[in-house]
């Protein structure tokens, strides 16, 4: 009996492990993993997303777990290692996730009534920069290597104008770039752009630090605005069960139809709504990537 008891315990442990592995996705022990792109401070995303997750769980009957990685590319890689089931991504990150792992866009966000946005190149008013060519030899800050508005499109403008900064850095977040320029750590940088409101209030990345630096729009000026970029998509891993994707899409649309939902997503990503999306919506972006010969595999690494 002494020899059988340990064997029985081993069998029981294997049985329990097997049952855990077979727990259905969306259960408490195997929640749907939702990743957020870290384009703003992680504390802002965490504090605001709690209400959203509670709504999702009540509406879908599924359990959810959130993840906020340290950079854009980590969200892409999460789809390749089964750490992410759904992700709120930037547009270029989606191109990489789709190319490498077959992830698929099903929704894209609406900001200020538009399904697209732009990037901008900004500079401190004391930098001596009046045009893109003046950035040559200056200190410059991008956001993240996989950011469309904070790197790729602005980089294209710099290249086209033969403007090569003497020093470049990646500040990861858009508000970090603005802060670095304001404090004169760099002369210029790249962030997202949104047009001012009807009453003239700024809504581009400078607005994110206006509480900390009330005179930011007097100290930092816009040098140039990029071409249109398709808005950020909600991305689903290749083999995610269709039932889960359908429930999630319906719940997100319902949530953003509520005053609280609009407030939460405005706080996180300046988002006011969503519309259906397909992979074809990002073909124009793919063409642009090819035109400037960006090595997406290098960016992923």
C-alpha positions, 0 to 999 in steps of 0.5 A, spaced: 500 500 500 505 504 501 508 503 494 501 504 491 499 511 495 504 515 491 503 512 485 495 514 486 497 521 488 501 522 481 495 519 477 491 524 481 496 530 480 496 528 472 489 528 472 488 535 475 493 538 471 490 535 465 483 538 467 486 545 468 489 544 461 482 543 458 479 549 461 475 553 456 478 559 454 474 565 457 473 561 464 476 564 470 482 559 470 483 560 463 481 568 461 481 571 455 488 575 454 487 582 452 493 587 451 493 594 450 498 598 446 503 602 451 502 609 447 500 612 454 502 611 461 501 604 463 497 607 470 492 611 466 491 605 462 490 600 468 486 605 472 481 606 466 481 599 463 478 596 470 471 598 468 471 596 461 473 589 463 468 589 468 463 591 463 466 585 458 465 580 463 458 582 465 456 582 458 459 576 455 460 571 460 467 570 459 473 572 464 478 577 461 485 578 463 489 585 461 496 586 459 500 592 458 507 590 455 513 595 455 513 597 448 509 596 441 513 590 439 512 586 445 504 586 443 506 583 436 510 578 439 504 576 444 500 574 438 506 569 437 507 566 444 499 565 445 500 570 451 495 575 447 488 573 444 486 580 443 490 586 442 488 594 441 494 595 437 497 601 433 496 600 425 503 598 424 504 593 429 498 590 426 501 589 419 507 586 423 502 581 427 498 580 421 504 578 417 508 574 422 502 571 426 496 571 421 492 576 427 486 579 424 483 586 425 476 586 426 474 593 429 478 600 428 477 606 432 474 613 431 477 619 433 474 626 433 469 623 427 475 620 423 477 613 422 484 615 420 489 620 424 496 623 422 503 624 425 506 630 426 513 633 427 514 638 433 520 643 435 521 647 441 520 655 439 527 656 441 530 650 437 531 655 431 527 650 427 523 653 422 522 647 417 524 640 416 531 641 413 533 645 419 532 639 423 539 636 420 544 636 425 539 637 431 537 632 437 530 628 435 526 624 439 521 619 436 516 614 440 517 607 438 520 604 432 514 601 430 509 607 431 506 609 425 505 617 427 511 617 432 516 614 427 515 611 421 511 617 417 515 622 420 522 618 418 519 618 411 518 626 411 525 627 414 528 622 409 525 626 403 528 632 406 535 629 407 534 632 414 539 627 418 538 629 426 545 629 429 542 624 435 536 620 435 532 617 441 526 613 442 522 616 448 517 610 447 510 614 449 508 620 445 507 625 452 515 623 453 517 626 446 513 632 448 516 633 455 523 632 452 522 637 447 519 642 452 525 641 457 530 642 451 533 635 452 532 634 444 530 640 439 524 636 436 520 630 435 515 626 432 508 624 435 501 623 433 497 629 431 489 631 431 486 637 429 484 642 434 477 642 437 472 647 434 473 652 440 481 652 438 483 647 444 489 643 442 488 635 441 495 633 439 500 629 443 501 636 446 495 636 450 497 630 454 502 634 458 498 641 458 496 640 466 503 639 467 506 644 462 500 649 461 504 653 456 506 647 452 503 650 446 507 656 446 513 653 447 512 647 442 510 648 435 508 644 429 513 644 423 509 639 419 503 634 419 504 627 415 499 624 410 493 620 413 494 613 417 488 608 418 486 608 425 488 603 430 485 596 430 482 591 435 486 585 433 484 578 434 489 572 434 489 567 428 485 561 431 481 565 436 474 561 437 469 565 432 464 565 438 469 569 443 470 574 437 463 575 436 461 576 443 467 581 444 466 585 438 458 586 440 460 588 447 465 593 445 460 597 441 455 597 446 460 599 451 462 605 447 455 607 446 454 608 453 457 615 456 461 611 461 464 607 456 466 614 451 469 617 457 473 611 459 476 610 452 477 618 451 481 617 457 485 611 455 486 613 447 482 619 445 477 614 442 470 616 441 467 610 438 469 604 433 467 601 426 468 594 423 474 593 419 478 588 415 485 587 413 484 590 406 483 597 410 491 597 411 493 595 404 495 603 403 499 602 409 502 596 407 504 600 400 507 605 404 512 600 408 514 597 401 515 604 398 520 606 404 523 599 404 522 598 412 525 592 414 519 589 419 523 583 421 528 587 424 523 592 427 520 586 431 527 584 433 
